[in-house]
Amino acid sequence: MKNQKILVLEDHPLISMVIEDVCKDMAPHAQIHVATSLVQAREHLFEKPDLIIFDLTLVDSKGQETIEWLDSMFPKVCGLIYTGFV
């Protein structure tokens, strides 16, 4: 079985820690990487994540801009959006 790769994109340390812990519980063999900005997420481009869990409000992007950037950098990768952004 292939090791799944999950990229968590969250700039709040406590929230990213909680999401990472949940991922470890639900997918114990997955490789989990946490990035706090779109610039940091770009560093994981060649790792080809299977899933990106991301907040819409980051230090360097907000809302639709975040979705469009991720879609352009990681085409055909599943994404799970969560946010407190309204």
Rosetta constraint file for C-alpha pairs under 8 A:
AtomPair CA 3 CA 29 HARMONIC 6.30 0.50
AtomPair CA 3 CA 30 HARMONIC 5.48 0.50
AtomPair CA 3 CA 31 HARMONIC 6.87 0.50
AtomPair CA 4 CA 29 HARMONIC 7.30 0.50
AtomPair CA 4 CA 30 HARMONIC 4.67 0.50
AtomPair CA 4 CA 31 HARMONIC 6.19 0.50
AtomPair CA 4 CA 49 HARMONIC 7.48 0.50
AtomPair CA 4 CA 50 HARMONIC 6.14 0.50
AtomPair CA 5 CA 30 HARMONIC 5.62 0.50
AtomPair CA 5 CA 31 HARMONIC 4.78 0.50
AtomPair CA 5 CA 32 HARMONIC 6.01 0.50
AtomPair CA 5 CA 33 HARMONIC 7.85 0.50
AtomPair CA 5 CA 47 HARMONIC 7.85 0.50
AtomPair CA 5 CA 48 HARMONIC 7.51 0.50
AtomPair CA 5 CA 49 HARMONIC 4.70 0.50
AtomPair CA 5 CA 50 HARMONIC 5.27 0.50
AtomPair CA 5 CA 51 HARMONIC 6.69 0.50
AtomPair CA 6 CA 30 HARMONIC 6.86 0.50
AtomPair CA 6 CA 31 HARMONIC 6.14 0.50
AtomPair CA 6 CA 32 HARMONIC 4.83 0.50
AtomPair CA 6 CA 33 HARMONIC 6.32 0.50
AtomPair CA 6 CA 49 HARMONIC 5.49 0.50
AtomPair CA 6 CA 50 HARMONIC 5.99 0.50
AtomPair CA 6 CA 51 HARMONIC 4.94 0.50
AtomPair CA 6 CA 52 HARMONIC 5.83 0.50
AtomPair CA 6 CA 53 HARMONIC 7.46 0.50
AtomPair CA 7 CA 32 HARMONIC 5.95 0.50
AtomPair CA 7 CA 33 HARMONIC 4.96 0.50
AtomPair CA 7 CA 34 HARMONIC 5.89 0.50
AtomPair CA 7 CA 35 HARMONIC 7.30 0.50
AtomPair CA 7 CA 41 HARMONIC 7.87 0.50
AtomPair CA 7 CA 44 HARMONIC 7.95 0.50
AtomPair CA 7 CA 49 HARMONIC 6.16 0.50
AtomPair CA 7 CA 51 HARMONIC 6.31 0.50
AtomPair CA 7 CA 52 HARMONIC 4.71 0.50
AtomPair CA 7 CA 53 HARMONIC 6.26 0.50
AtomPair CA 8 CA 16 HARMONIC 7.05 0.50
AtomPair CA 8 CA 19 HARMONIC 7.54 0.50
AtomPair CA 8 CA 20 HARMONIC 7.29 0.50
AtomPair CA 8 CA 32 HARMONIC 7.27 0.50
AtomPair CA 8 CA 33 HARMONIC 6.10 0.50
AtomPair CA 8 CA 34 HARMONIC 4.68 0.50
AtomPair CA 8 CA 35 HARMONIC 6.18 0.50
AtomPair CA 8 CA 52 HARMONIC 5.84 0.50
AtomPair CA 8 CA 53 HARMONIC 4.84 0.50
AtomPair CA 8 CA 54 HARMONIC 5.89 0.50
AtomPair CA 9 CA 16 HARMONIC 7.64 0.50
AtomPair CA 9 CA 34 HARMONIC 5.93 0.50
AtomPair CA 9 CA 35 HARMONIC 4.91 0.50
AtomPair CA 9 CA 36 HARMONIC 5.67 0.50
AtomPair CA 9 CA 37 HARMONIC 6.70 0.50
AtomPair CA 9 CA 38 HARMONIC 7.77 0.50
AtomPair CA 9 CA 41 HARMONIC 7.05 0.50
AtomPair CA 9 CA 52 HARMONIC 7.17 0.50
AtomPair CA 9 CA 53 HARMONIC 6.11 0.50
AtomPair CA 9 CA 54 HARMONIC 4.55 0.50
AtomPair CA 9 CA 55 HARMONIC 6.46 0.50
AtomPair CA 10 CA 15 HARMONIC 7.23 0.50
AtomPair CA 10 CA 16 HARMONIC 5.54 0.50
AtomPair CA 10 CA 34 HARMONIC 7.27 0.50
AtomPair CA 10 CA 35 HARMONIC 6.38 0.50
AtomPair CA 10 CA 36 HARMONIC 5.00 0.50
AtomPair CA 10 CA 37 HARMONIC 7.10 0.50
AtomPair CA 10 CA 54 HARMONIC 6.03 0.50
AtomPair CA 10 CA 55 HARMONIC 5.75 0.50
AtomPair CA 10 CA 58 HARMONIC 6.83 0.50
AtomPair CA 11 CA 16 HARMONIC 7.18 0.50
AtomPair CA 11 CA 35 HARMONIC 7.35 0.50
AtomPair CA 11 CA 36 HARMONIC 4.14 0.50
AtomPair CA 11 CA 37 HARMONIC 6.45 0.50
AtomPair CA 11 CA 58 HARMONIC 5.96 0.50
AtomPair CA 11 CA 59 HARMONIC 6.84 0.50
AtomPair CA 12 CA 16 HARMONIC 6.13 0.50
AtomPair CA 12 CA 36 HARMONIC 7.52 0.50
AtomPair CA 13 CA 17 HARMONIC 6.11 0.50
AtomPair CA 14 CA 18 HARMONIC 6.35 0.50
AtomPair CA 15 CA 19 HARMONIC 6.24 0.50
AtomPair CA 16 CA 20 HARMONIC 6.02 0.50
AtomPair CA 16 CA 34 HARMONIC 7.14 0.50
AtomPair CA 17 CA 21 HARMONIC 6.15 0.50
AtomPair CA 18 CA 22 HARMONIC 6.26 0.50
AtomPair CA 19 CA 23 HARMONIC 6.19 0.50
AtomPair CA 20 CA 24 HARMONIC 6.21 0.50
AtomPair CA 20 CA 32 HARMONIC 7.01 0.50
AtomPair CA 20 CA 34 HARMONIC 7.72 0.50
AtomPair CA 21 CA 25 HARMONIC 6.29 0.50
AtomPair CA 22 CA 26 HARMONIC 6.16 0.50
AtomPair CA 23 CA 27 HARMONIC 5.59 0.50
AtomPair CA 23 CA 28 HARMONIC 7.30 0.50
AtomPair CA 23 CA 30 HARMONIC 7.92 0.50
AtomPair CA 23 CA 32 HARMONIC 7.67 0.50
AtomPair CA 24 CA 28 HARMONIC 4.68 0.50
AtomPair CA 24 CA 29 HARMONIC 7.58 0.50
AtomPair CA 24 CA 30 HARMONIC 7.18 0.50
AtomPair CA 24 CA 32 HARMONIC 7.85 0.50
AtomPair CA 35 CA 40 HARMONIC 5.37 0.50
AtomPair CA 35 CA 41 HARMONIC 5.43 0.50
AtomPair CA 36 CA 40 HARMONIC 6.39 0.50
AtomPair CA 36 CA 41 HARMONIC 7.52 0.50
AtomPair CA 36 CA 58 HARMONIC 7.40 0.50
AtomPair CA 36 CA 59 HARMONIC 7.79 0.50
AtomPair CA 37 CA 41 HARMONIC 6.19 0.50
AtomPair CA 37 CA 58 HARMONIC 6.12 0.50
AtomPair CA 37 CA 59 HARMONIC 6.21 0.50
AtomPair CA 37 CA 60 HARMONIC 6.16 0.50
AtomPair CA 37 CA 61 HARMONIC 7.87 0.50
AtomPair CA 38 CA 42 HARMONIC 6.25 0.50
AtomPair CA 38 CA 58 HARMONIC 7.84 0.50
AtomPair CA 38 CA 60 HARMONIC 6.60 0.50
AtomPair CA 38 CA 61 HARMONIC 7.29 0.50
AtomPair CA 38 CA 66 HARMONIC 7.90 0.50
AtomPair CA 39 CA 43 HARMONIC 7.25 0.50
AtomPair CA 39 CA 60 HARMONIC 7.93 0.50
AtomPair CA 40 CA 44 HARMONIC 7.58 0.50
AtomPair CA 41 CA 45 HARMONIC 7.12 0.50
AtomPair CA 42 CA 73 HARMONIC 7.48 0.50
AtomPair CA 44 CA 48 HARMONIC 7.07 0.50
AtomPair CA 44 CA 49 HARMONIC 7.69 0.50
AtomPair CA 45 CA 49 HARMONIC 7.83 0.50
AtomPair CA 45 CA 73 HARMONIC 7.08 0.50
AtomPair CA 45 CA 74 HARMONIC 7.04 0.50
AtomPair CA 48 CA 74 HARMONIC 7.47 0.50
AtomPair CA 49 CA 77 HARMONIC 6.99 0.50
AtomPair CA 50 CA 77 HARMONIC 5.86 0.50
AtomPair CA 50 CA 78 HARMONIC 6.55 0.50
AtomPair CA 51 CA 77 HARMONIC 6.04 0.50
AtomPair CA 51 CA 78 HARMONIC 4.98 0.50
AtomPair CA 51 CA 79 HARMONIC 5.64 0.50
AtomPair CA 51 CA 80 HARMONIC 7.49 0.50
AtomPair CA 52 CA 77 HARMONIC 7.23 0.50
AtomPair CA 52 CA 78 HARMONIC 6.37 0.50
AtomPair CA 52 CA 79 HARMONIC 4.72 0.50
AtomPair CA 52 CA 80 HARMONIC 6.23 0.50
AtomPair CA 53 CA 79 HARMONIC 5.77 0.50
AtomPair CA 53 CA 80 HARMONIC 4.69 0.50
AtomPair CA 53 CA 81 HARMONIC 6.06 0.50
AtomPair CA 53 CA 82 HARMONIC 7.66 0.50
AtomPair CA 54 CA 79 HARMONIC 7.37 0.50
AtomPair CA 54 CA 80 HARMONIC 6.32 0.50
AtomPair CA 54 CA 81 HARMONIC 5.23 0.50
AtomPair CA 54 CA 82 HARMONIC 6.31 0.50
AtomPair CA 54 CA 83 HARMONIC 7.97 0.50
AtomPair CA 55 CA 81 HARMONIC 5.95 0.50
AtomPair CA 55 CA 82 HARMONIC 5.23 0.50
AtomPair CA 55 CA 83 HARMONIC 5.00 0.50
AtomPair CA 56 CA 61 HARMONIC 7.52 0.50
AtomPair CA 56 CA 62 HARMONIC 5.50 0.50
AtomPair CA 56 CA 63 HARMONIC 4.92 0.50
AtomPair CA 56 CA 64 HARMONIC 7.61 0.50
AtomPair CA 56 CA 66 HARMONIC 6.01 0.50
AtomPair CA 56 CA 67 HARMONIC 7.45 0.50
AtomPair CA 56 CA 81 HARMONIC 7.03 0.50
AtomPair CA 56 CA 82 HARMONIC 7.00 0.50
AtomPair CA 56 CA 83 HARMONIC 5.71 0.50
AtomPair CA 56 CA 85 HARMONIC 6.78 0.50
AtomPair CA 57 CA 61 HARMONIC 6.27 0.50
AtomPair CA 57 CA 62 HARMONIC 4.54 0.50
AtomPair CA 57 CA 63 HARMONIC 6.24 0.50
AtomPair CA 57 CA 66 HARMONIC 7.78 0.50
AtomPair CA 57 CA 83 HARMONIC 7.01 0.50
AtomPair CA 57 CA 84 HARMONIC 7.93 0.50
AtomPair CA 57 CA 85 HARMONIC 6.28 0.50
AtomPair CA 58 CA 62 HARMONIC 5.99 0.50
AtomPair CA 61 CA 65 HARMONIC 6.22 0.50
AtomPair CA 61 CA 66 HARMONIC 5.50 0.50
AtomPair CA 62 CA 66 HARMONIC 5.63 0.50
AtomPair CA 63 CA 67 HARMONIC 6.93 0.50
AtomPair CA 63 CA 85 HARMONIC 7.72 0.50
AtomPair CA 64 CA 68 HARMONIC 6.16 0.50
AtomPair CA 65 CA 69 HARMONIC 6.07 0.50
AtomPair CA 66 CA 70 HARMONIC 6.18 0.50
AtomPair CA 67 CA 71 HARMONIC 6.06 0.50
AtomPair CA 68 CA 72 HARMONIC 6.17 0.50
AtomPair CA 69 CA 73 HARMONIC 6.19 0.50
AtomPair CA 70 CA 74 HARMONIC 5.58 0.50
AtomPair CA 70 CA 75 HARMONIC 7.58 0.50
AtomPair CA 71 CA 75 HARMONIC 5.05 0.50
AtomPair CA 71 CA 76 HARMONIC 7.62 0.50
AtomPair CA 71 CA 77 HARMONIC 7.87 0.50
